[in-house]
Amino acid sequence: MSKQKKQPLQKLISKMAPRQQSVCRGIMSDFKSKFDNIPGSLHNHQAWIGGYRDHIEEILNIACVFYTTLNKKRKLDFTLGKLLFILFLHDLDKLYRYEIYSNGSIISRDYRSSNYLKSIRQMLHKKYKYVMRNEELNALKYVHGEGDSYSSKKRVMYPLAALVHCVDIISARIWYNRGQDDIYW
């Protein structure tokens, strides 16, 4: 099997709707130092300097493979661009929580607060003039699974959220140590 080149982050962003592209490019510009230098996590995945960017690029590439394959089998009710946009945003809190000190050490302030979604939604609206839709908020809320919200009586996670969760978990738990300097799959 021949190796396939992964798509670079800017090309992946260009697959989103213009408004979403603008938000992503704004975030990358406004948080450039952190976006390019913080790890994907402090221990569990892409835990190296620059791992955050590597994780984002990795999951967007995985998403393209999954979306294309699944959409050929049965039409999905959301676009590839929307999937990529939510995945781009899924760990946005780390750009606020992680601090890089002059000695190179990195610490994380408290994990997501109960107001996480509200604060992200407000920030996106205020800073980037982007209004999140319910499906997008649902996907961000359940990107790391349903947790205590799980119910056997009602569907909590929408289809977009389910695919976002799958893609993120593949990168974070199966390919947790991949993505650094990987040009090919």
PENORLIN-V184854 format. One record per residue. PHI is phi in radians with two decimals (none if undefined). Layout:
[[PHI] [PHI]]
//
This chain:
[[none] [-1.37] [-1.35] [-2.00] [-1.23] [-1.31] [-1.45] [-1.25] [-0.97] [-1.09] [-1.17] [-1.14] [-1.08] [-1.16] [-1.45] [-1.51] [-1.09] [-0.91] [-1.12] [-1.22] [-1.02] [-1.07] [-1.09] [-1.08] [-1.16] [-1.12] [-1.09] [-1.09] [-1.31] [-1.17] [-2.04] [-0.86] [-1.05] [-1.20] [-0.97] [-1.57] [-2.13] [-1.32] [-1.33] [-1.14] [-2.73] [-1.39] [-2.60] [-1.35] [-2.74] [0.69] [-1.55] [-2.29] [-1.05] [1.53] [-1.14] [-1.07] [-1.07] [-1.06] [-1.10] [-1.08] [-1.09] [-1.10] [-1.22] [-1.18] [-1.17] [-1.05] [-1.05] [-1.07] [-1.13] [-1.12] [-1.04] [-1.04] [-1.14] [-1.17] [-1.16] [-1.24] [-1.33] [-2.56] [-1.02] [-1.47] [-1.66] [-2.54] [-1.54] [-1.05] [-1.03] [-1.15] [-1.04] [-1.10] [-1.10] [-1.13] [-1.12] [-1.04] [-1.48] [-1.03] [-2.01] [-0.94] [-1.02] [-1.15] [-1.17] [-1.61] [-1.40] [-1.40] [-2.11] [-1.81] [-1.64] [-1.05] [-1.46] [1.64] [-1.30] [-2.21] [-2.16] [-2.07] [-1.25] [-0.75] [-1.12] [-0.78] [-1.47] [-1.15] [-1.66] [-0.92] [-1.10] [-1.10] [-1.21] [-1.14] [-1.03] [-1.14] [-1.11] [-1.10] [-1.25] [-1.22] [-1.48] [-2.09] [0.99] [-1.93] [-1.78] [-1.35] [-1.58] [-0.98] [-1.08] [-1.20] [-1.11] [-1.06] [-1.14] [-1.21] [-1.11] [-1.90] [-1.01] [-1.80] [1.80] [-1.39] [0.92] [-1.22] [-1.41] [-0.95] [-2.52] [-1.51] [-1.85] [-2.64] [-1.43] [-1.70] [-1.59] [-1.35] [-0.96] [-1.03] [-1.08] [-1.09] [-1.25] [-1.02] [-1.07] [-1.03] [-1.12] [-1.10] [-1.20] [-1.12] [-1.17] [-1.38] [-2.12] [-1.72] [-1.88] [-1.06] [-1.94] [-2.03] [1.94] [-1.39] [1.08] [-1.42] [-1.70] [-1.97] [-1.28]]
//
